[in-house]
Amino acid sequence: MSADDLKAMTLRLQRDQAAALTAVAAADGVSVSDAVRAAIDAHIGARRADSAFQERLRRNLEEQREILERLAR
């Protein structure tokens, strides 16, 4: 992964969450950033497999398409 492939983001966590995340990452032998990326990948994968989410996503895309088409007129 090159620096061009990365996007820096700010994440605000509750102190307990941050401490737990740091402990989990250390126990797994990975950086906190790698642990967060893995959790995000798992979350996105779960959403992709969720048919109700996929339907909401399709509906949202259609609504956005309609709005963009109106703006383009």
DATA-V702387 format. One record per backbone hydrogen bond with DSSP energy under -1.0 kcal/mol. NH is the residue of the N-H (numbers start at 1). CO is the residue of the C=O. E is the energy in kcal/mol with one decimal. If there is no record, write none. Layout:
NH | CO | E
NH | CO | E
//
This chain:
5 | 2 | -1.4
6 | 3 | -1.2
18 | 14 | -2.7
19 | 15 | -2.6
20 | 16 | -2.4
21 | 17 | -2.9
22 | 18 | -2.5
23 | 19 | -2.2
24 | 20 | -2.7
25 | 21 | -2.7
26 | 22 | -2.3
27 | 23 | -2.5
28 | 24 | -2.1
30 | 25 | -2.6
35 | 31 | -2.3
36 | 32 | -2.6
37 | 33 | -2.7
38 | 34 | -2.4
39 | 35 | -2.1
40 | 36 | -2.6
41 | 37 | -2.6
42 | 38 | -2.3
43 | 39 | -2.4
44 | 40 | -2.8
45 | 41 | -2.4
46 | 42 | -2.2
47 | 43 | -2.2
48 | 44 | -2.4
49 | 45 | -1.4
50 | 47 | -1.0
54 | 50 | -2.4
55 | 51 | -2.0
56 | 52 | -2.1
57 | 53 | -2.7
58 | 54 | -2.4
59 | 55 | -2.5
60 | 56 | -2.5
61 | 57 | -2.6
62 | 58 | -2.2
63 | 59 | -2.3
64 | 60 | -2.5
65 | 61 | -2.4
66 | 62 | -2.4
67 | 63 | -2.1
68 | 64 | -2.6
69 | 65 | -2.5
70 | 66 | -2.2
71 | 67 | -2.3
72 | 68 | -1.7
//
